[in-house]
Every structure is written in structure tokens, then in C-alpha cells.
Amino acid sequence: MRRSQQPEAEGQKTEAGRRKVRSQSGASLAPVQYRWYLLFLIPCVAMLTPPLYNSIVPTLGGIPFFYWYQLVWLGITAGLTVLVEWLAHRPPSAMPHQTEAPATSTGTAREES
Amino acid sequence: MQWPMFLVYIACLALVSTLGFLAHRWNPDGGWQWSKIRHTTPGVQRQAGDHLKDKQEPVQHSVDPLDQLDEWALVGRRLSTLPLVIVIGGTLFTAYTYVAVPALLYSSGAIGFFAIPYSVLANLVMYTIMPRYWDICRRNNYVTAADFVLGHFHSRSLALAVAVTGILATIPYIALQIFGIEVALAQMGVAPEVPLIFTFMLLTAYTYVSGMRASLLVATLKAVMISVTVIIAIVLIPPRLGGFGAIFTNAATLLRATRSGALLLQPADQISFATLALGSVLALFLYPHTQTAVLCARSARDVRRGALWLPLFSLILTLLALLGYAALAAGIPQDPLFKANVAIPALFAQAFPTSLAGFALTAIAIGALVPAAIMSMAAANLFTRNIYGAYLQPHMTAREESNVAKLTTLVIKVAALALVIFTQESGVIQQIINFQLLGGVWILQTLPTVFLGMLTNWFSRRALLVGWGVSMLAVTWMVLAQHPISTNFPLPVGFGSTAIVKVYAGLVALLLNVAIAFVGTLVAHRLAVRGHASAQAVSS
């Protein structure tokens, strides 16, 4: 990395200047398994590729496919988000509410966590 | 004049204003506080606004907590999941979604349904990207994206670019909210000007007093009213029109008759549909008002959990969008002044009994109040922190800072209101809508700086600034060069071919923007390495 964390910490003194820097004792967070986030590519492809669904038939209760297809993907995406929350952020009970953690002022707040 | 409808509106407005003014007595963790607010100084909340430590007088215990920008505009960053969802839902779903999206289906057919992938995928942006934004802002007490840019890139010019873009994109959006209220009021059969000014004075006053707390309480009322309205509408209206099958058949016939659209996308429109949806998804959480709403959360986890609930709002939007076809099938005529935007309000007025119609139209009007307030606060924060505070008055106390922000919301709202009131002719309303379209493509150009900046330190600030400048000019030209003005840009498929595809201009400019930032950063790093090497050679 060309820019180390150093400029970031300096920035707190210079520009962000008088802003008080607080670091959350967030080191105790369970590692997040971001690979599950890749699942989100599925609804992106499914909803942003109109040739897949640009059709009247099959209709559902009189509603053309174009419309109910997207309604179904609304539901699937909602379910998928819940699934990812469950898979990627286990165990949820091990995560204390961050704002309730005691504020420890370290002065070297890093944006990378 | 439809007095019963208007009376419902007046009653609801009275309730909203009462909630709004009393909201400053409300706290996320303590609930209502009726006694004189005495400030206990627990570490977390007090420090949140104490960023001007060296200039600030010792904290006075009688001080109003809303004299802190964090408290006034972000409810002290203490909202748990449910209130957060209400604020964010209330912010995302603006007059644009309630009025303009159904109007687009009503007037142009399938292209209007881009709003559904837009809304659904934007929820994923909220889930994946915004917890990180929250986290960075919380750690460093940032209130705006421009605060983050200044802290991350140490570039005042880049921060100013982001702040100015945010303000420019927000003002026409506020005007559009006022326009939404106006459409609803006009449908009640009253002359909209006087009630509109009155409503806006109340909104401005309670936002000044209670800030985001007022928006939270009003957003709760809004969520209930809109949900009730849409559920009643979707149960009541389609059966009267012969069911969804008949609605779609009739809508298809009418769209074909006017040659304005169809139930399906034309082959040429498919790319424009997809790029418009994608561009809008990426732009949504770059808007200052959505970012401001996210920052009200008490933790990154609450931001994620909030995103799990947003599909409910997307569902409401989908149902409303479909009601655009119901309006078409019901034979709602276009309005000479408001054009297709009259579709949903007129449908409610026609299909519902009077008092219920009053309730539904009031829901639309109140629905526009919440985003208008949050947008004005977000723009005021940008002005206060990143223009006034950065250039004109660098050493403000926390109290001065929040006072400047409060006054700025007054100015912004009055300006937006004047824009709408004094430009009644339909041509000028079209200008506002065009301005808002431009706002959307402009705000997208802050993506490399803000979102990529959150991911990596790699980019050079100069390259980002050049990328922003070039893409802003390019996208403005792409939109304005067309007749009529459109964000749908005809892009040649290849050199030497006459075939074109219509692409969302904002996305084209974003690609240009990222390419410039990328190449520029490579060049900047190469120069830096060379400069470093020659400096070493000299010194050794």
C-alpha cells in the first residue's frame, strides 16, 4: 500500500481537526463472511436482464409475466437478504451493540476495520 | 370545492404539526420527556457533537440537546432497527415514487416498471455498502459524505465538489416534493397555493425546532397512512375495473391507441430499462438525504437489519406502480397542468368515497413532507459543514453550527417553495423535473470518490477530482443536448456504424469517470514513485 494508515491518523489532527475521534472497541466482532454476499449477484442478474422476462405469457391471475416475475424476485431477494444476514453474520449473539460499548479514545481511528 | 377532503387534510396536518413540534421532547432511548430537559452528560451522546472541543465553552447543563448538529439532524445516532426503517423508508419513498412512478406506467407503459428492480436492488446497496459508511462516519463523527471525503483524501476541493453536487442534486428533489403536495391538494378541489404555503411554513417551523426527531414521528404516521391507503386501493379498485386481467388488457389497448408505450419493453428500450435501473440503484445512497437517514442508526448492525425490512416498502411501491395501469384503465384523463402525474391522486379521488379519498390524498401529501424535511436537513448539513464551516466561518461552536444548519433549512425550503409557486406554468414544472433528472446523473458522479473511497486508499485525489469534473460536464451535455431533454442517451454501438443503443447517460458518464480516476491514479503513482526515486538520488 502506498499510503499507509499514517496519513489517515494525521488527518484526524489536521482537517477533521477538532473533531473528537473515538474508536469503538469493535475488535471483538465476529469475522464477517463476506463471500456469502456474492449471492446478491443472482437477483442483480435476474432483475437487470430484461430479455429474461420481457414476455406477456405465462400470465398469473391476468398479470403478464413481465410484472409478476419482478414481484416474485422482490420476494426472493428479500428472503436472500435474510439468508445472507444469517450466514455471513453468525453468531449474532456474540455481537454487542456497538454504541453501548465503552468509548475508548485512542486517537488513531482507522477506517479499515 | 371538496370541503370534506380538505378538512381531513387540515386535521391530519394539525396532527403532523403537533407531533413535529413536540418531537424535540422525544428521545430514542428515553421516550417522551415532558419535564424541562436537563442534560445528563453520558459519554457517547455528548461526545458525538463535541468535535469543536477546543473552542467550546464547558458544556452547560441547561443547554438544549438539539443545539448539537448530531442531535438535531441525526437524533444523536441512536435509532434502533424499527425507527431507522421508518426514517429510511420515509426518506426513500418520496413524491417521486408515489406520484411519478405510477404516472410513468400510466403514460409510457413498461419502462416505468424500472422502479421495481431499482427499489429491490437499492435495498441490497443499503445492506452491503451503507453499514460501512455508517461505521466510518460514526468513528470519525462525520455528518456528511463530504466530511468523509475531506477526512479520507485530505482534499478540500474534492470535498467541496461532493458537497456542491449533493446540494445541487437535492434542491430540485425538494421542489419535486412540493410539486407532489401540490398535485394532491389540487385533487382535493382547493386552490393549492395558500394551503401549500401554510403547510410548508409549518413543516419549516417544526423541522427548525425538532429536526430529524420530527421527521421520524411524521414518517411513522406516513408509513401507516400510505400502507392503509395502498392496501385499501389494491383491494377495492381492481375488482371494480374487472380484475387485473381486464386492467392490463385495457391499459394495453389505450397505450397502443396513443402510441405512447406498451405492456412490454420494445427491443430498443431493454438496455435503457436495465441501465436506468442500475444507475438509479447506484445513485440512491449517494444522495445526501438517504445518507443522512442511514447515519441516524445506532449501529452498523441496525443498518443491515433495517435493510431486511425495506422490501416491504418496495412491495408498496410495486402495488402503487400497478395502480398506474388501473388509472389508465379507469379512464383518468391527463391534467393540462400536472400531466400524467395526476394519475394516482385522480384515481383515488374518483374511486374512493369522499372521506377516504381525503385520507388517501392526505397520505400522499404527508408522504412528501418527510423527504422534503430530510432533504433540506441534508443539504443544510452539507452547506454548514463543508462550505460555510470549511471556508467562511471555520471556528464555530457546536451551537453555532447547529444554528447555521437550522437557518439554512429555512432558506432552502423557502427557495424550493418559491421555485414551485412562482413557476406555475407547466413548462417550468417540466424544468424542475429536468433539473431533478440532472441531479440524479450528477450525484452518480460522486460514486468513485465516496463508495470506492470507502473501499480503498488507492485512488489519487487529483485523479478523482478530474474524473468528477469531466464526467459532470460530459453528462450535463449528454442530457441537455437532446430534444426533449432526456437522460436516455443514444450511444453509437461501434465506430462507423449507424446503429445506436439508448443508455442511461449517468451510467455512461460513470464509466468515463471511473476510467479517468483509474488511469489518472496510475499516472499519479508513477510520477510519485519517480519523484521519490529522484529525491532519494539527490539526498544520497
Interface residues (C-beta under 8 A of the other chain):
Chain A: M1 R2 R3 P7 E8 G11 Q12 T14 E15 A16 R18 R19 K20 V21 R22 S23 Q24 G26 Y37 F40 P43 C44 M47 L48 T49 P50 P51 N54 S55 I56 T59 G61 G62 I63 P64 F66 Y67 Q70 L71 W73 L74 G75 T77 A78 T81 V82 V84 E85 H89 P92 M95 H97 Q98 T99 P102 A103 A109 E111 S113
Chain B: G43 V44 Q47 D50 H51 L52 K53 D54 K55 R77 R78 A110 F113 I116 P117 V120 L121 N123 L124 Y127 T128 D135 I136 R138 R139 N140 N141 Y142 D147 L150 G151 H152 H154 R156 G243 F244 G245 A246 I247 F248 L263 L264 L265 Q270 F273 A274 A277 L278 R298 S299 A300 R301 R304 R305 A307 L308 P311 S314 L315 T318 L322 M454 N457 W458 H525 A528
